[in-house]
Amino acid sequence: MRDSRTVSGRDLLRVNGFPTGDITIVGTTAPNASRLPRDFSFVLPMRVHFVVDFNADTESVIERIARGERRNFRQKCRQHKWDLDIERDPGWFDHFYDRIYRATMFQRHRERERTESRESAYECLFRNGILFVLRMDGRRAGGHLCHWDRTTGVLTSRLLGVLDGADEYYAAGALKVMHILLIEWAGRNGVRQLDFQGTEAFLSKGTYQFKRLFGTRVTLPPNHFGDKRLWLQVRRDTPQVRDFLVANPFLAVTDDGTMEAVYFHDEHRVARTEYKSNSPGVVGVRHVNLTDFLAEISRHDGSRPAWR
């Protein structure tokens, strides 16, 4: 059972201020997280971003893309003719918003979809950004709306999708092709950094594994999320807790501010290292034996305070 509630700053300062549970996760700021108990706990980024850094050698950027993805890209290019162009027609923005972006979000998330409003997408992104259209064999198959900061040279991926969210375009590899074509375009057009945005810092998330394929560097977000953290404390040693931790390895922020991947295992559960973490920006890997890590918890009756 999951219990979600608001924890005040005063709660963070008193014994038993947190809700009881097998695992407690508190969203807070980086300074506050550093002051919370260290026992059986980790500090995670609230979110991470995936960025491609460009220099004079665009070929080296392409070579950082996972070898399998480069091979698949070449195969997709033999199967179909792909083009990525810029579209500036305001009339086509509505087509992109309704038939590509919103349609894709609905097909992927249904009632859980969260979308940018049409007004915000037009005023904040289209008018001053770049709308790319993806063509497959000459027909428009997808689109990618990006924020463009000319001052810093940062191109930020914001809204994207395929026509009507149709499975045929997913099967053809349109999304991965569009990402690689965007990297190539950015390298040819003076982009200093391409920001593919990000996700939560759990390696088991499909978005995390997808975005790391493109030779990206994992970094803290450049917005207000960059100073936000999750404080995760294990409160009880149960089979369900062990299952959760093993199934969901994550990135943790170390004392020196760098990020490391944390995998859990015990004598009955194998570390889920198929969730890869070897990306620039992740400086190390830590394997935690749960039996050793949780040994002291078993000495308590399950009601021990958050503070020791």
N, C-alpha and C positions, 0 to 999 in steps of 0.2 A: 504494500500500500504506500502511495506517495502522499506526503503532507506538505503543502506549499503555504508559506505565510511570510509576512513582512517582519524582519528583525530590526529593531531600532538600534541606533548607536549606543544607547544605554544598555541594551541587552548584550552587546558585544563586550561590555566591561564588567559583567557580573557572572558569578558561578551559576551554571545551569540556566544561562540566559537563552540558550539555543533550544529549539524543539528537540525532543528525544526521538531517536530513530537509529536504525542500523548504520546508516550513512548520513551525515549531515553535510550539505553543500550550501555555502553562504556566498552570495555575490556582493562584492565590496570593492573598495579602492586598493591599489597596490600598497600604500602606506599602512592602511588598516590590516590588510592581510598579513603583512610582515610582523604585526604585533599579536596575531592570534596564536593559540597553542600549537606547538610543533608535534606533540605526541600523536602518532598514528595519522598524520595529516600531510597534505600536499597543497601547494599553491599552483593553480593553473591559470593561464591566460583566459579571459572570458571569451575572446575570439582571436583568431590568427588570420593574417592575409597571406596571399601567395603572389609574389611579384617576380617579373622578369626584368633584370637589369641589362641595359644595352651599353655597348661600347663601340669602338670603330669596327670591330670584327663581328659582323652579324652571323657569319657562318658558325662561330663558336657558340653563339646563343642557340642556334638550331641544333647543334650537336649535343647540347645539354638536355634536350628532350629525350625521354626514355627511348631506348633503341627499338623496342617493340612498337611504340607509337609512330616512330619515323617509318618503320617498315609498313605498318598498317596504312599510314598516310599515302605512301607511294602506291600501295595496292588500291586504295580508294580512288586515287587519281588515274589509275589505269581503267577503272570501272566506269567512272563518270568524269565529266569535265566540270571543274569547280572554278568559280570566280568570286572574288570579294571586292565589291565596289562601294563607293560612298553615295548615299542618296540624300539630297537636300530638299526635295519636294515636300512641303508641309502636308499636301494631300496624302502622300504615301506614309507619313507618320501615323495617321489614323489606321491605315491598313496594317502597319506593323504592330500598333498597340493592340488592336482587336484580334486580328487573325494569327498573329505570331506570338507576341509576348503573353497576352492574357490567355489565349488558347492553350499555350504550352504550360503555363502555371496551373490552369485548371486540370489539364490531363495528368499532370504529375502529382498534384497535391489535393485535388478535389475540394472538399469543404474546408481544408486546412490552408488553402492558398493565401498568401500575403502578397499584395501587389502594390506597386507605386501608383498613385492616382494619375489619371490622364493629364490633368492640369500641371502637376509637378513634373511629370516626365517631359512634357512639352516645354515648359518654361525653364526648368532647371537643367535639362539634359539636351533636348533636341536643338533648342535655339542657339546654345553656345557649345554644344558637343559635336559628336560625330555619329551618324547613323550609317552603319554598314549593312549592305544587303548581300546575302549569299545566294549565288545562282548554281544550280545543279543542272547540267546539260542545257543551259540557256534559260531555264525557268527559275523564278524566285522561289527559293526553298526555305529561307530563314533570314534572320536579321540579328543585329547586335548593336545596341545603343550604348555609347560610351561617353563619359565625362572627360573633357579635354582641358587641362590646365596649361596654357601656353607659357605661363611664367616659369613653372617648375619643370615642364616637359613630361608630366605624368599623365598617361592615358589610363582611365579607370573603367573597367567593365562594369556595367550597371544592369541593363535589361537585355535579355536575349531569348531566342526560341526558334522553333521551326514552324512551318506553315501548318496551321490548324492543330499543332501538337501531334501530328500524324506519325504513326509508328514507322511508316516507310522511310521517313527521313532519319529517324534514329537508326534503323537497320542499315541505311546507306552510310552511316558514320558522319552525318552532317555536323553534329555538335563538335566532335573532335577535329574534323577538318576545319571548321570555322575558327577554332582556337589557334591552330597552327598557322592558318592563313593570316590571322590577325597579328601573330608574332612576326611573321615575315613582313607584313605591311608596316608595322611599327619600326622594324629595323631599317626599312628603306626610307622612312619619313621623319627621321629626327626625334623619335620618341626616346626620352631618357630612361623611363621606367614604365612598364605595363603592369597595372595592378588588377589581378583577376579577383579581387576581394577575397572572401574567405568563408570560414565556418567555425564551429566550436572546436576546441582543441582535443577532440577525441579521435584517435587514429582509426576507429572502426566506422566512422562516418563515410558514406560513399563520396560525398563532396570533397572531403579531405583527400581521399585516395585518387580521385579524378584529377584534382588540380595539381597535385604533386607530379603528375606524369609529364608536365610540359616544361620541365627544367626550372621550376620556380624556386625562389628562395622564401622560406617561411619567416614571417616577421610579425611583430605586433602591429595592429591597425594604426593608420596615421590619424584617425579621428579620436573621439572621446573614449572609445573602447580600448585604446592603447593603455590607459591607466586603470582599467577595470580588471579585477581578478576573481577567480572562484577559489574559495578555501574549502577543501574537501577533507573531512575527518571521518575515519572509520570508527564506529562506536561499539560494534559487536562483531564477534567472530561466528558467522553462521555459514552454512553451505551456500545460501543465496547471495550473501555478501561476496564470498569467494568467486562464485560464478560470475557476478557482475563485474568485479575488478579484472578477472582474467579476460572476459569477453570485450572489455572496453579499455584497452591501454590508452594512455593520454600523454600530452605534453605537460611538463611541469616547469615552472620558473625556478631556477636555482638561486642560491644566495647572492651570486654575482650578477644576476639579471639575465643570464642566458637561458636557453630552453633545452631540455633533454627529454627524450622519450622514456616512458616508464611502462614496463611490461611486468605482469604478475604471473606467478605460477606456484604450484605446490606438487606434492608427490602424485596427485591424481589429476592434475590439470596442467596442460602444456601451454606455455606462453604463446600468445597469438601473434607470432612474429610475421605471419603473412600480411598483417597490416603494416606496411612498410613505413619507415620514418626517416630513411636516409636521404635527406634533402638539405641543401644549404640553409643555414639558420638554425638547424637542430644540431647542437654541438656534441651530444653524447647520448648513450643508451644505458639505461639502468634496469637491471632485472631484479625483481623483488620476490624472494621466497615468502609466500604468505604465512607459512607455518612459523617461520622465524619472526616475521614482521608483526604477527598478531598474537604472539605467545603470551604477552603480558595481559592482553584483554581478557583471556580466559580466566585470569585470577580474580576478575571483578564479577559482580552479579548482573551486569548489564545496565546498571543505573549510575555508573561513575560519572562525575561531572566533566564538563568540557575542559575545565582547567585542572591542572594537577598541582 
